[in-house]
Amino acid sequence: MEPGWHYVADLSDLPQGRPTHRDLDGVAVVAVRQPGDRVHALAEHCSHLAGPLSQGILEDGCLRCPWHGSTFRLTDGWNITGPATAPQPAFDTRITDGQVEAQLRT
């Protein structure tokens, strides 16, 4: 992925409170729109065994993998519970003219 900001989706296309699979310049991500139009983005495939996080469950500001239950904090990808032992790559997001953009957090 090239450095810099990349288009994720129009804000209106992201349902509030539901993980959504998106493609970010060839990289699969899961985007979550929260109240106040705050959008979080993490790498789509769980760091444990590549489960599809866009099919996961939101709970208390975290996203739980549907396969084995690893739970990641939306704000920074930190793994709260295992079996994952590594955090999820997280993306910074911004909204510009109704479009959500993201870049890999460094």
Backbone as a printed PyTorch tensor [residue, N CA C, xyz], in Angstrom:
tensor([[[  0.8340,  -1.1640,   0.0000],
         [  0.0000,   0.0000,   0.0000],
         [  0.8910,   1.2440,   0.0000]],

        [[  0.5380,   2.1730,  -0.8460],
         [  1.2590,   3.4440,  -0.8990],
         [  0.9990,   4.2400,   0.3840]],

        [[  1.9660,   4.9900,   0.8710],
         [  1.7260,   5.8270,   2.0460],
         [  0.7140,   6.9230,   1.7130]],

        [[  0.1210,   7.4680,   2.7510],
         [ -0.8200,   8.5680,   2.5840],
         [ -2.2610,   8.1340,   2.7600]],

        [[ -3.1660,   9.0830,   2.5170],
         [ -4.5950,   8.8720,   2.7120],
         [ -5.2110,   8.1780,   1.5130]],

        [[ -6.1250,   7.2190,   1.8050],
         [ -6.7980,   6.4520,   0.7710],
         [ -8.3060,   6.4580,   1.0350]],

        [[ -9.0660,   6.4930,  -0.0420],
         [-10.5270,   6.4570,   0.0480],
         [-10.9850,   5.1200,   0.6120]],

        [[-11.9060,   5.1780,   1.5850],
         [-12.5020,   3.9760,   2.1740],
         [-13.9360,   3.8140,   1.6820]],

        [[-14.7430,   4.8680,   1.8660],
         [-16.1610,   4.8160,   1.5040],
         [-16.7560,   6.1970,   1.7000]],

        [[-17.9140,   6.4050,   1.1110],
         [-18.6970,   7.5740,   1.4830],
         [-19.2420,   7.2950,   2.8800]],

        [[-19.2370,   8.3000,   3.7400],
         [-19.7210,   8.1100,   5.1030],
         [-21.1350,   7.5410,   5.1000]],

        [[-21.9660,   7.9980,   4.2000],
         [-23.3610,   7.5430,   4.1350],
         [-23.4810,   6.0660,   3.7670]],

        [[-22.4310,   5.4690,   3.2130],
         [-22.4510,   4.0500,   2.8390],
         [-22.0140,   3.1300,   3.9780]],

        [[-21.5510,   3.6950,   5.0810],
         [-21.1380,   2.8780,   6.2270],
         [-22.2650,   2.8620,   7.2540]],

        [[-22.8770,   1.7040,   7.4990],
         [-23.9470,   1.6400,   8.4900],
         [-23.3930,   1.8680,   9.8930]],

        [[-24.1130,   2.6080,  10.6850],
         [-23.6540,   2.9010,  12.0410],
         [-23.7230,   1.6450,  12.9050]],

        [[-22.6250,   1.3790,  13.6350],
         [-22.5960,   0.2740,  14.5820],
         [-22.5020,  -1.1150,  13.9770]],

        [[-22.0580,  -1.2110,  12.7190],
         [-21.9130,  -2.5280,  12.0920],
         [-20.5780,  -2.6180,  11.3580]],

        [[-19.7500,  -3.6040,  11.6670],
         [-18.4830,  -3.7590,  10.9530],
         [-18.7400,  -3.9850,   9.4650]],

        [[-17.9350,  -3.3300,   8.6340],
         [-18.1300,  -3.4010,   7.1930],
         [-16.7950,  -3.6550,   6.5060]],

        [[-16.7710,  -4.6490,   5.6290],
         [-15.5610,  -4.9530,   4.8590],
         [-15.3730,  -3.8960,   3.7750]],

        [[-14.1600,  -3.3760,   3.6560],
         [-13.8230,  -2.4120,   2.6110],
         [-12.4450,  -2.7590,   2.0600]],

        [[-12.1700,  -2.2490,   0.8740],
         [-10.8690,  -2.4350,   0.2470],
         [-10.1530,  -1.0880,   0.2530]],

        [[ -8.9640,  -1.0750,   0.7780],
         [ -8.1930,   0.1520,   0.8980],
         [ -6.9340,   0.0090,   0.0560]],

        [[ -7.0160,   0.4280,  -1.1860],
         [ -5.8720,   0.3440,  -2.0950],
         [ -5.2730,  -1.0650,  -2.1230]],

        [[ -6.1610,  -2.0830,  -2.2210],
         [ -5.7230,  -3.4660,  -2.2890],
         [ -5.5460,  -4.1550,  -0.9490]],

        [[ -5.8040,  -3.4600,   0.1450],
         [ -5.6820,  -4.0330,   1.4830],
         [ -7.0860,  -4.1540,   2.0860]],

        [[ -7.4350,  -5.3500,   2.5580],
         [ -8.7370,  -5.5650,   3.1790],
         [ -8.7580,  -4.9500,   4.5780]],

        [[ -9.7770,  -4.1230,   4.8290],
         [ -9.9480,  -3.5140,   6.1450],
         [-11.3920,  -3.7070,   6.6040]],

        [[-11.5930,  -3.5630,   7.8880],
         [-12.9280,  -3.5260,   8.4590],
         [-13.1190,  -2.1040,   8.9950]],

        [[-14.1980,  -1.4610,   8.5570],
         [-14.5120,  -0.1020,   8.9900],
         [-15.7310,  -0.1610,   9.8980]],

        [[-15.6920,   0.6240,  10.9740],
         [-16.8080,   0.6830,  11.9140],
         [-17.1590,   2.1430,  12.1480]],

        [[-18.3890,   2.5040,  11.7810],
         [-18.9000,   3.8580,  12.0180],
         [-19.6390,   3.8580,  13.3470]],

        [[-19.2430,   4.7720,  14.2270],
         [-19.8470,   4.8690,  15.5430],
         [-20.6270,   6.1750,  15.6580]],

        [[-21.4240,   6.3180,  16.7160],
         [-22.1800,   7.5630,  16.8850],
         [-21.2600,   8.7830,  16.8070]],

        [[-21.8030,   9.8670,  16.2930],
         [-21.0040,  11.0680,  16.1170],
         [-20.1550,  11.0030,  14.8580]],

        [[-20.4290,  10.0090,  14.0100],
         [-19.7060,   9.8180,  12.7590],
         [-18.2080,   9.6390,  12.9500]],

        [[-17.8340,   8.9700,  14.0230],
         [-16.4480,   8.5550,  14.2360],
         [-16.2750,   7.2190,  13.5390]],

        [[-15.2420,   7.0900,  12.7090],
         [-15.0040,   5.8520,  11.9770],
         [-13.6480,   5.2850,  12.3860]],

        [[-13.6500,   3.9910,  12.6990],
         [-12.4170,   3.2750,  13.0260],
         [-12.1520,   2.2640,  11.9220]],

        [[-10.8860,   1.9760,  11.6730],
         [-10.5280,   0.9800,  10.6620],
         [ -9.3690,   0.1300,  11.1700]],

        [[ -9.5320,  -1.1770,  11.0190],
         [ -8.5020,  -2.1540,  11.3820],
         [ -8.2850,  -3.0780,  10.1910]],

        [[ -7.1560,  -3.7790,  10.1820],
         [ -6.9440,  -4.8100,   9.1660],
         [ -8.0630,  -5.8340,   9.2860]],

        [[ -8.5820,  -6.2870,   8.1590],
         [ -9.7470,  -7.1810,   8.1160],
         [ -9.4810,  -8.5560,   8.6940]],

        [[ -8.2990,  -9.1150,   8.4740],
         [ -8.0330, -10.4980,   8.8530],
         [ -7.3790, -10.5710,  10.2300]],

        [[ -8.0320, -11.2800,  11.1380],
         [ -7.5830, -11.4100,  12.5240],
         [ -6.1220, -11.8840,  12.5870]],

        [[ -5.3650, -11.2850,  13.4830],
         [ -3.9470, -11.6270,  13.6250],
         [ -3.7360, -13.0460,  14.1630]],

        [[ -4.7890, -13.6930,  14.6270],
         [ -4.6640, -15.0600,  15.1390],
         [ -4.6530, -16.0730,  13.9970]],

        [[ -5.7810, -16.2520,  13.3090],
         [ -5.8440, -17.2070,  12.1980],
         [ -6.6360, -16.6390,  11.0210]],

        [[ -6.5510, -15.3180,  10.8530],
         [ -7.1070, -14.6250,   9.6810],
         [ -8.6250, -14.6620,   9.5810]],

        [[ -9.3180, -14.7580,  10.7180],
         [-10.7820, -14.6980,  10.7110],
         [-11.2730, -13.3620,  10.1640]],

        [[-12.4650, -13.3380,   9.5720],
         [-13.0130, -12.1260,   8.9620],
         [-13.6250, -11.1900,  10.0060]],

        [[-12.8800, -10.1870,  10.4090],
         [-13.3630,  -9.3000,  11.4660],
         [-14.6250,  -8.5300,  11.0760]],

        [[-14.8660,  -8.3510,   9.7750],
         [-16.0890,  -7.6540,   9.3690],
         [-17.3400,  -8.4700,   9.7020]],

        [[-17.1570,  -9.7400,  10.0310],
         [-18.2720, -10.5780,  10.4730],
         [-18.3020, -10.7100,  11.9930]],

        [[-17.4530,  -9.9360,  12.6620],
         [-17.3440,  -9.9980,  14.1120],
         [-18.4410,  -9.2280,  14.8260]],

        [[-18.3230,  -9.1930,  16.1390],
         [-19.3240,  -8.5650,  16.9950],
         [-18.6980,  -7.3940,  17.7350]],

        [[-19.4070,  -6.2700,  17.7440],
         [-18.9650,  -5.0910,  18.4890],
         [-19.4100,  -5.2130,  19.9350]],

        [[-18.4960,  -4.9340,  20.8640],
         [-18.8230,  -4.9310,  22.2840],
         [-17.8910,  -3.9810,  23.0130]],

        [[-18.4700,  -3.0010,  23.6730],
         [-17.7130,  -2.0790,  24.5340],
         [-16.5070,  -1.4530,  23.8400]],

        [[-16.6900,  -0.9410,  22.6300],
         [-15.6040,  -0.2790,  21.9200],
         [-14.5700,  -1.2250,  21.3380]],

        [[-14.9130,  -2.5060,  21.2800],
         [-14.0050,  -3.5200,  20.7470],
         [-14.7130,  -4.3450,  19.6760]],

        [[-13.9230,  -5.0710,  18.9090],
         [-14.4410,  -5.9530,  17.8760],
         [-13.9410,  -7.3690,  18.1650]],

        [[-14.8970,  -8.3120,  18.2760],
         [-14.5660,  -9.7020,  18.5900],
         [-14.6060, -10.5390,  17.3160]],

        [[-13.5400, -11.2840,  17.0750],
         [-13.4390, -12.1510,  15.9050],
         [-14.4880, -13.2640,  15.9820]],

        [[-15.1920, -13.5280,  14.8710],
         [-16.2360, -14.5610,  14.9050],
         [-15.6880, -15.9870,  14.9700]],

        [[-14.4330, -16.1960,  14.6540],
         [-13.8940, -17.5540,  14.6270],
         [-13.4660, -18.0660,  15.9940]],

        [[-12.6220, -17.3240,  16.7020],
         [-12.0600, -17.8380,  17.9540],
         [-12.1870, -16.8670,  19.1280]],

        [[-12.8330, -15.7130,  18.9020],
         [-13.1360, -14.8160,  20.0020],
         [-12.0730, -13.8060,  20.3840]],

        [[-10.9840, -13.7130,  19.6520],
         [-10.0070, -12.6650,  19.9610],
         [-10.7060, -11.3180,  19.8630]],

        [[-10.3850, -10.4340,  20.7840],
         [-11.0620,  -9.1380,  20.8530],
         [-10.0370,  -8.0270,  20.7290]],

        [[-10.3430,  -7.0520,  19.8450],
         [ -9.4280,  -5.9600,  19.5460],
         [-10.1070,  -4.6210,  19.8020]],

        [[ -9.3760,  -3.7050,  20.4460],
         [ -9.8860,  -2.3630,  20.6930],
         [ -9.9420,  -1.5970,  19.3740]],

        [[-11.0770,  -0.9660,  19.0840],
         [-11.2490,  -0.2430,  17.8280],
         [-10.3140,   0.9520,  17.7030]],

        [[-10.0290,   1.6190,  18.7930],
         [ -9.2560,   2.8570,  18.7240],
         [ -7.8050,   2.6490,  18.3050]],

        [[ -7.2300,   1.4780,  18.6420],
         [ -5.8140,   1.2790,  18.3350],
         [ -5.4440,  -0.1500,  17.9310]],

        [[ -6.4310,  -1.0570,  17.8580],
         [ -6.1630,  -2.4250,  17.4470],
         [ -5.5860,  -3.3210,  18.5200]],

        [[ -5.4130,  -2.8040,  19.7270],
         [ -4.7920,  -3.5860,  20.7970],
         [ -5.6270,  -4.8280,  21.0850]],

        [[ -4.9620,  -5.9900,  21.2550],
         [ -5.6840,  -7.2220,  21.5540],
         [ -6.0000,  -7.2730,  23.0480]],

        [[ -7.2840,  -7.2830,  23.3320],
         [ -7.7760,  -7.2850,  24.7120],
         [ -7.8320,  -8.7090,  25.2500]],

        [[ -8.3220,  -9.6320,  24.4110],
         [ -8.3580, -11.0430,  24.7980],
         [ -7.8760, -11.8940,  23.6300]],

        [[ -7.3460, -13.0590,  23.9480],
         [ -6.8340, -13.9820,  22.9520],
         [ -7.8900, -14.9290,  22.4840]],

        [[ -7.4430, -15.8090,  21.6300],
         [ -6.1050, -16.3500,  21.5280],
         [ -5.0880, -15.4990,  20.7640]],

        [[ -5.5000, -14.4250,  20.0990],
         [ -4.5170, -13.5760,  19.4110],
         [ -3.5170, -13.0340,  20.4270]],

        [[ -2.2530, -13.0070,  20.0420],
         [ -1.2130, -12.4690,  20.9220],
         [ -0.6220, -11.1780,  20.3690]],

        [[ -1.0950, -10.7580,  19.1970],
         [ -0.5980,  -9.5270,  18.5720],
         [ -1.7680,  -8.5960,  18.2850]],

        [[ -1.5230,  -7.2960,  18.3630],
         [ -2.5890,  -6.3610,  18.0290],
         [ -2.9120,  -6.3940,  16.5310]],

        [[ -4.0680,  -5.8530,  16.1830],
         [ -4.4860,  -5.7060,  14.7930],
         [ -3.9010,  -4.4180,  14.2520]],

        [[ -3.3590,  -4.4120,  13.0500],
         [ -2.9340,  -3.1470,  12.4600],
         [ -4.1210,  -2.1780,  12.3990]],

        [[ -3.8790,  -0.9480,  12.8250],
         [ -4.9310,   0.0670,  12.8860],
         [ -4.6210,   1.1900,  11.9010]],

        [[ -5.6660,   1.8560,  11.4710],
         [ -5.5570,   2.9430,  10.5080],
         [ -6.0970,   4.2220,  11.1180]],

        [[ -5.4220,   5.3380,  10.8480],
         [ -5.9840,   6.6360,  11.1820],
         [ -7.0680,   6.9290,  10.1580]],

        [[ -8.1220,   7.5780,  10.5800],
         [ -9.2070,   7.9040,   9.6530],
         [ -9.5370,   9.3880,   9.7470]],

        [[-10.1310,   9.8860,   8.6710],
         [-10.6360,  11.2500,   8.6450],
         [-11.8170,  11.2850,   7.6700]],

        [[-12.6500,  12.2990,   7.8350],
         [-13.7850,  12.4920,   6.9430],
         [-13.5880,  13.8180,   6.2400]],

        [[-13.5590,  13.7760,   4.9120],
         [-13.3700,  14.9670,   4.0940],
         [-14.5020,  15.0300,   3.0750]],

        [[-15.3050,  16.0620,   3.1630],
         [-16.4260,  16.2440,   2.2240],
         [-17.2930,  14.9990,   2.1210]],

        [[-17.5810,  14.3840,   3.2820],
         [-18.4640,  13.2160,   3.3070],
         [-17.8090,  11.9120,   2.9110]],

        [[-16.5080,  11.9380,   2.6420],
         [-15.7860,  10.7100,   2.2830],
         [-14.8470,  10.3100,   3.4050]],

        [[-14.8620,   9.0340,   3.7370],
         [-13.9600,   8.5000,   4.7590],
         [-12.6620,   8.1140,   4.0790]],

        [[-11.5600,   8.5640,   4.6650],
         [-10.2290,   8.2250,   4.1820],
         [ -9.4300,   7.6340,   5.3430]],

        [[ -8.4570,   6.8000,   5.0100],
         [ -7.6420,   6.1610,   6.0320],
         [ -6.2010,   6.0390,   5.5710]],

        [[ -5.3220,   5.9760,   6.5540],
         [ -3.9160,   5.6810,   6.2890],
         [ -3.3990,   4.8130,   7.4210]],

        [[ -2.4710,   3.9270,   7.0940],
         [ -1.9020,   3.0380,   8.0930],
         [ -1.2490,   3.8570,   9.1890]],

        [[ -1.5700,   3.5460,  10.4180],
         [ -0.9860,   4.2370,  11.5610],
         [  0.4550,   3.7870,  11.7360]],

        [[  1.3520,   4.7490,  11.9200],
         [  2.7700,   4.3940,  12.1060],
         [  3.2460,   4.8130,  13.4680]]])
